Amino acid sequence: MSAKARYVWIVPAVLVASWLAVRSLAAYPAYELEDPELSMVSAHELVDPALTGLIRHFAAQAREQN
């Protein structure tokens, strides 16, 4: 069997096996994780006047539409 012919059998088998593994792990309820707690204070705030102006512009547009 040539090397190219092996890929015809190996690649689809690996894809199907990995898909089944991920699918079965996702369906197994024992590994459910708790939602992380959100911190109310950000670690640092970015000061960007251009971004602030853009957000204010979009907020004003949204207020006008409502």
Protein Blocks (a to p, Z undefined) as FASTA:
>chain_A
ZZklmmmmmmmmmmmmmmmmmmmmmmmmklpccdddddfbdfbdcddfklmmmmmmmmmm
mmmmZZ
